[in-house]
Amino acid sequence: MKRKGRITTYKSNLDSDEIEQAKQIMSVQLPTVKKEMCDLLSEIETLILDDLNPLDALGHNTTKNLLLDPETNREDGFDNSQLEIEIVQNIILKNKQESYRKVSTYENLKKFDELLKDFRDKLYYYLMYSIYSDETLNSIEKEILIDVILNFLILRGDAFPLHYKKVALELFSDSRIKKMFAKLGFTIEEYYETIEEIQRQNIAFIKDRVTKLDKVRKDFFECFDKNFKEFDDPQKTVEMCKAQVGEDLLDKSCRDFLSIGLKDNYKIILNEKINEKILVLLSLEFGYNEYWTSPLDKSDIELKPLIHIDKEYYCFLIPHLVRNVMPIIESILSKKFSEKEFKKYIEIKSDFFEQKSFELLRNVLPKAAIQEKLYYPINEDGKDKYPEIDGVVSYKDSLLLVEIKAKNRRSIAERKDILTISKGDFKKNISEAFDQSKRALNYVLSSEEVEFFNRNHKEVMKIKKRIILTFS
């Protein structure tokens, strides 16, 4: 397996006979691997129920994955950093609040970490074994399926957080969509003000604890350096410094520092920058997720990543609020408005992204002739037709034929569903776009000069047959 940037590739060093033998071994071992994975998931759930505060478990895991690891705490996305947190949050939302009785200890949190690591490894093995031993899939389907699942579980996001925000602010600032937001009780600007305040609170809480510990540590070592020569035994110097700085203060500061990853760091403190209506719409409660059994199951935490408990709100998955802003808002709109009203929103969104695409093309090719929503006459199977192409870009000796397709961001359910969805997405967004642009290219090549028209059949563009390059 190789990884370069966002691209993961796989290559076997086995010959065909060895591959067939490996598939047979996988088929035989699959039930065992699946049982081990399910047993580990049950063990994790039992540990959380019996020996941990569930929110401490979540806070600990969030700090470890999203805040402390410099390899995963990257600006450009959310790679390989949320899977464990999602698993834990789904587990704890399966059970009622009264099921949790324990106070967390660091010994149990360490055991919790080890179980999660084992489970993640078993999950990857299970996916590989189940897919590559499935005789109902051909080799290409297997490769697609493993790529789709691993990309969903490991690689997160397709843009910088700043880009998500820019697009959302532009789209949802449309006057027609603003009227819909008014009925929700917040604006898109308030949405971002709320989630940015949640993030600021997290960072400020950690910074405060680190700063306090750093001051105590500095005072201690300054005292140690000052008094080191007075004692032959360094341990006596340490004891004297503890007495001067304050052993209780040292112990308290260390305990405070060690607890930065626990639940209090992720509690949302309501203030004037936080719109509570948004928190209500984005929250789930204990017991809601009772039917969840696997990371491949459907879960609402993608769209509702907050936890509501005892009149308090907690957020352990801030990246969801950033990366999923479009699906989150659309989910709210689809529930709050009629099918007709929501369909109107989809039309506005479609127009927005088409206009944005051509805006970017004009920025890249300011001297090009660019026309949108063009029509052209053809005769197909003996019938006169007037098909549309989303755009035509003529630049020097090159012609770009543009078809724009909108693809919904998918959640994975069970893996066969993923393959069906992927095939449908490919057919709609790749195959249909290719066929449509190819039909337009054939029209361009059919004569030395062809015309394109607007919807009123008025000629707006002429193209001569001197194409070097075509894109769709």
C-alpha positions in Angstrom: 0.0 0.0 0.0 1.3 3.5 -0.9 0.1 6.9 0.0 1.0 10.1 -1.8 -1.0 13.2 -0.7 -4.6 12.2 -0.8 -4.1 9.2 -3.2 -3.8 5.7 -1.8 -2.8 2.9 -4.1 -2.5 -0.9 -3.6 -0.4 -3.4 -5.5 0.0 -7.1 -4.8 3.4 -8.8 -5.1 1.7 -12.2 -5.5 1.2 -14.0 -8.8 -2.3 -15.1 -9.9 -2.1 -18.6 -8.2 -0.9 -17.0 -4.9 -3.7 -14.4 -5.1 -6.3 -17.2 -5.5 -4.8 -19.0 -2.6 -4.9 -15.8 -0.5 -8.6 -15.3 -1.3 -9.3 -18.8 -0.2 -7.5 -18.2 3.1 -9.4 -15.0 3.6 -12.7 -16.7 3.0 -11.9 -19.3 5.6 -10.6 -16.8 8.2 -13.3 -14.2 7.6 -15.7 -15.5 10.3 -12.9 -15.5 12.8 -11.8 -12.0 11.9 -15.4 -10.8 12.1 -16.0 -12.4 15.5 -12.8 -10.9 16.9 -13.8 -7.4 15.6 -17.3 -7.7 17.1 -15.9 -9.0 20.4 -13.5 -6.1 20.6 -16.4 -3.6 20.0 -18.4 -5.3 22.8 -15.4 -5.1 25.1 -15.0 -1.4 24.4 -18.6 -0.8 25.1 -18.5 -2.8 28.3 -15.4 -0.9 29.5 -17.1 2.5 28.8 -20.3 1.3 30.6 -18.6 -0.2 33.6 -15.4 1.7 34.2 -15.4 5.1 32.4 -17.4 8.3 32.3 -18.5 8.2 28.7 -17.8 11.9 28.1 -14.3 11.5 29.6 -13.7 8.7 27.2 -14.8 10.9 24.3 -12.8 13.9 25.5 -9.7 11.8 26.0 -10.0 10.3 22.5 -10.7 13.7 20.9 -7.7 15.3 22.5 -5.5 12.4 21.4 -6.7 12.3 17.8 -7.5 15.9 16.9 -5.4 18.1 19.2 -2.2 16.5 20.3 -0.9 14.5 17.3 1.0 16.9 15.0 0.7 14.4 12.2 -3.1 14.5 12.1 -3.7 18.0 13.4 -3.3 19.6 9.9 -5.0 22.6 8.5 -5.9 21.1 5.1 -8.4 18.5 6.2 -9.3 15.8 8.6 -7.2 12.8 7.6 -7.2 9.7 9.8 -8.2 11.6 12.9 -11.9 11.1 13.4 -12.7 7.4 13.0 -12.0 6.5 16.6 -14.0 9.5 17.9 -17.0 8.6 15.7 -16.8 5.0 16.9 -16.8 6.0 20.6 -19.5 8.6 20.2 -21.7 6.1 18.4 -21.1 3.6 21.2 -22.0 5.9 24.0 -25.1 7.2 22.3 -26.5 3.6 22.1 -27.1 3.6 25.9 -29.3 5.6 28.2 -27.6 8.1 30.5 -28.4 6.1 33.7 -26.4 3.2 32.3 -23.1 5.0 33.0 -22.0 5.0 36.6 -18.2 5.2 36.9 -15.6 7.8 37.2 -12.7 7.5 34.8 -9.2 6.5 35.8 -6.1 6.8 33.7 -5.4 3.1 34.0 -8.8 2.4 32.4 -8.3 5.2 29.8 -5.0 3.5 28.8 -6.8 0.2 28.4 -9.4 2.0 26.4 -6.7 3.3 24.0 -5.3 -0.2 23.5 -8.7 -1.7 22.7 -9.5 1.0 20.2 -6.2 0.5 18.4 -6.8 -3.2 18.2 -10.4 -2.6 17.0 -9.2 -0.3 14.2 -6.7 -2.8 13.0 -9.4 -5.6 13.1 -11.8 -3.4 11.2 -9.3 -2.9 8.4 -8.6 -6.6 8.2 -12.3 -7.4 8.2 -13.0 -5.0 5.3 -10.1 -6.4 3.3 -11.0 -10.0 4.0 -14.8 -9.6 3.3 -14.3 -7.6 0.1 -11.5 -9.7 -1.5 -13.1 -13.0 -0.7 -16.5 -12.0 -2.1 -17.0 -14.1 -5.2 -20.0 -12.0 -6.3 -17.7 -9.0 -7.1 -15.3 -8.8 -10.0 -11.8 -7.5 -9.5 -12.6 -3.9 -10.5 -15.6 -3.8 -8.2 -13.4 -5.0 -5.3 -10.8 -2.3 -5.9 -13.5 0.4 -6.1 -15.2 -0.8 -3.0 -12.1 -1.0 -0.8 -11.0 2.5 -2.1 -14.4 4.0 -1.4 -14.7 2.6 2.1 -11.2 3.4 3.2 -11.4 6.9 1.7 -14.6 7.4 3.7 -13.2 6.0 6.9 -9.7 7.5 6.7 -9.4 10.4 4.3 -11.7 13.3 5.3 -12.6 16.4 3.4 -11.9 17.5 -0.1 -10.9 21.1 0.6 -9.4 23.5 3.1 -11.8 24.5 6.0 -11.6 28.1 4.7 -12.9 27.0 1.3 -15.9 25.3 2.9 -16.7 28.5 4.8 -16.3 30.7 1.7 -18.6 28.6 -0.4 -21.2 28.2 2.4 -21.3 32.0 3.1 -21.7 32.8 -0.6 -24.4 30.2 -1.3 -26.5 30.8 1.9 -26.3 34.6 1.5 -28.6 34.4 -1.5 -31.6 36.5 -0.7 -34.0 33.7 -1.4 -32.2 31.3 0.9 -31.9 34.0 3.6 -35.7 34.0 3.8 -35.5 30.3 4.6 -32.9 30.8 7.2 -35.0 33.5 8.9 -37.6 30.8 9.6 -34.9 28.6 11.2 -33.9 31.4 13.6 -30.3 31.9 12.6 -28.1 33.0 9.7 -25.2 31.3 8.1 -23.0 34.0 9.7 -24.4 33.0 13.1 -23.7 29.4 12.3 -20.0 30.1 11.8 -19.8 32.5 14.7 -21.2 29.7 16.9 -18.9 26.9 15.8 -15.9 29.2 15.8 -16.7 30.2 19.4 -16.9 26.5 20.4 -13.5 26.0 18.9 -12.1 29.1 20.6 -13.4 27.8 24.0 -11.7 24.4 23.5 -8.4 26.1 22.6 -8.6 28.6 25.4 -9.3 25.9 28.0 -6.3 23.9 27.0 -4.1 27.0 26.7 -5.1 28.1 30.2 -4.2 24.8 31.8 -0.9 24.6 29.9 0.0 28.1 30.9 -0.7 27.5 34.6 1.4 24.3 34.6 4.2 26.1 32.7 4.3 28.9 35.4 4.5 26.4 38.2 7.1 24.3 36.4 9.2 27.5 35.7 9.0 28.5 39.4 10.0 25.1 40.5 13.1 24.9 38.2 14.2 28.4 39.0 14.1 27.5 42.7 16.0 24.2 42.0 18.7 26.1 40.0 19.0 28.7 42.8 19.4 26.1 45.6 21.1 23.2 43.9 24.5 24.0 45.4 23.2 24.1 49.0 22.7 20.3 49.1 24.9 17.4 48.2 21.8 15.3 47.7 19.6 16.5 44.7 16.6 14.8 46.3 16.9 17.2 49.2 16.9 20.1 46.8 13.8 18.7 45.2 12.0 18.4 48.6 13.1 21.9 49.6 11.8 23.3 46.2 8.5 21.5 46.7 8.1 23.1 50.0 8.9 26.6 48.7 6.8 26.4 45.5 4.1 24.3 47.2 3.7 20.6 46.8 -0.1 20.8 46.8 0.1 23.4 44.0 2.4 21.2 42.0 0.1 18.2 42.4 -3.0 20.2 41.5 -1.3 21.7 38.5 -0.3 18.3 37.2 -3.7 16.9 37.8 -5.3 19.8 36.0 -2.9 19.3 33.1 -3.6 15.6 32.8 -7.4 16.3 32.7 -7.2 18.7 29.7 -8.4 15.9 27.5 -11.5 15.0 29.6 -15.1 16.1 29.2 -15.0 19.6 30.7 -12.8 20.8 27.9 -15.5 20.0 25.4 -18.5 21.5 27.3 -20.0 24.5 25.4 -20.3 27.6 27.6 -23.3 29.6 26.3 -22.6 33.3 25.6 -23.7 36.0 23.2 -21.7 34.5 20.4 -23.5 31.1 20.5 -27.0 30.7 19.1 -28.6 28.0 21.2 -31.1 27.2 18.4 -28.2 25.9 16.4 -27.1 23.7 19.2 -30.5 22.2 19.6 -30.7 21.4 15.8 -27.2 19.8 15.9 -27.6 17.6 19.1 -28.3 14.0 19.9 -29.0 12.6 23.4 -28.0 9.3 25.1 -30.1 6.3 24.0 -30.8 7.8 20.5 -28.4 5.5 18.7 -29.5 2.1 20.1 -29.3 0.2 16.8 -25.8 1.2 15.8 -23.5 -1.9 15.7 -20.6 -1.0 13.3 -18.7 1.9 11.8 -20.4 0.9 8.5 -23.8 1.5 9.9 -25.8 4.7 9.3 -25.4 7.3 12.0 -26.8 10.8 12.5 -23.7 12.1 14.2 -22.4 13.3 10.8 -25.3 15.8 10.8 -25.7 16.1 14.5 -22.3 15.9 16.1 -23.2 17.6 19.4 -24.3 15.8 22.6 -27.0 17.2 24.8 -27.1 16.0 28.4 -28.5 17.6 31.6 -29.2 21.0 29.9 -25.6 21.1 28.7 -24.0 20.7 25.3 -20.7 19.0 24.4 -18.9 19.0 21.1 -16.1 16.4 20.4 -16.2 16.6 16.6 -15.7 20.2 15.6 -14.4 19.1 12.1 -17.9 17.7 11.3 -19.4 21.2 11.8 -16.9 22.6 9.3 -16.6 19.8 6.7 -20.3 18.9 6.8 -21.7 22.4 6.8 -23.6 21.9 3.5 -25.2 18.5 4.4 -26.0 19.8 7.9 -27.8 22.9 6.6 -29.5 20.9 3.9 -30.7 18.3 6.3 -32.2 21.0 8.5 -33.9 22.7 5.5 -35.3 19.4 4.2 -37.0 18.7 7.6 -38.3 22.3 8.1 -39.7 23.0 4.7 -42.0 21.3 2.2 -40.7 19.2 -0.6 -41.6 22.0 -3.1 -39.7 24.6 -1.1 -36.7 22.4 -0.7 -36.7 21.6 -4.4 -36.5 25.3 -5.1 -33.4 25.5 -2.8 -31.8 22.7 -4.8 -32.4 24.7 -8.0 -30.8 27.8 -6.5 -27.8 25.7 -5.3 -27.4 24.1 -8.8 -27.4 27.5 -10.5 -24.9 28.8 -7.9 -22.4 26.1 -8.5 -22.7 26.4 -12.3 -22.1 30.2 -12.1 -19.2 29.6 -9.7 -17.6 27.1 -12.1 -17.7 29.6 -14.9 -16.6 32.4 -12.7 -13.4 30.4 -11.9 -12.9 29.6 -15.6 -13.1 33.3 -16.5 -10.6 34.0 -13.8 -8.2 31.4 -15.2 -8.9 32.3 -18.9 -9.8 36.0 -18.9 -9.3 36.3 -22.7 -11.4 33.3 -23.6 -14.9 33.4 -25.1 -17.1 31.7 -22.6 -20.8 31.1 -22.9 -23.2 29.3 -20.6 -26.3 27.2 -21.1 -26.1 26.7 -24.9 -28.3 24.7 -27.2 -27.6 23.2 -30.6 -29.6 21.4 -33.3 -29.0 17.7 -34.1 -30.8 14.8 -35.7 -30.6 11.6 -33.7 -32.3 8.4 -34.7 -34.3 10.3 -37.3 -35.6 12.8 -34.7 -34.7 16.5 -34.5 -33.4 17.4 -31.1 -32.2 20.6 -29.4 -29.9 19.4 -26.5 -28.2 21.7 -24.0 -24.6 21.9 -23.0 -23.7 23.7 -19.8 -20.9 25.7 -21.3 -18.5 26.2 -24.1 -15.1 27.8 -23.7 -13.2 28.9 -26.8 -9.6 29.9 -26.3 -7.1 30.3 -29.1 -7.0 26.9 -30.8 -8.6 25.0 -28.0 -12.2 24.3 -27.2 -13.5 23.2 -23.8 -17.0 21.6 -23.6 -18.2 21.8 -20.1 -20.8 19.6 -18.4 -21.4 20.3 -14.7 -22.9 17.6 -12.5 -23.9 17.9 -8.8 -23.0 14.9 -6.5 -24.5 14.6 -3.0 -22.0 13.9 -0.2 -22.6 10.3 0.7 -22.8 8.5 4.0 -21.9 4.8 3.9 -24.4 2.3 5.2 -23.6 -1.4 4.5 -20.9 -2.0 1.9 -23.1 -3.4 -0.9 -25.1 -0.2 -0.7 -21.9 1.7 -1.1 -21.0 -0.1 -4.3 -24.5 0.5 -5.7 -24.3 4.2 -4.9 -20.8 4.5 -6.3 -22.0 2.9 -9.6 -24.9 5.3 -9.7 -22.7 8.3 -9.0 -20.3 7.3 -11.7 -23.0 6.8 -14.3 -24.6 10.2 -13.5 -21.6 12.3 -12.9 -19.0 10.8 -15.2 -20.6 8.6 -17.8 -23.5 10.9 -18.6 -21.3 14.0 -18.6 -18.9 12.3 -21.0 -21.7 11.2 -23.3 -23.3 14.7 -23.4 -20.1 16.5 -24.1 -19.1 13.9 -26.7 -22.5 14.5 -28.5 -21.6 18.3 -28.5 -18.1 17.5 -29.8 -19.6 15.4 -32.7 -21.8 18.4 -33.5 -18.8 20.7 -33.6 -16.9 18.3 -35.9 -19.9 17.8 -38.2 -19.3 21.0 -40.1 -16.5 23.6 -40.8 -18.5 26.1 -38.7 -21.3 25.5 -36.2 -23.6 27.7 -34.2 -24.8 27.6 -30.6 -28.0 29.2 -29.4 -29.6 30.4 -26.2 -32.9 29.0 -25.0 -34.7 31.6 -27.2 -33.0 30.1 -30.3 -30.9 33.2 -30.8 -27.4 32.6 -32.0 -24.8 33.5 -29.4 -21.7 31.7 -30.5 -20.0 30.3 -33.6 -17.2 27.7 -33.5 -14.9 26.8 -36.4 -13.6 23.2 -36.7 -10.0 23.9 -35.5 -10.1 22.0 -32.2 -6.8 20.8 -30.6 -8.1 19.9 -27.2 -11.5 19.0 -25.6 -12.5 18.5 -22.0 -15.6 17.6 -20.2 
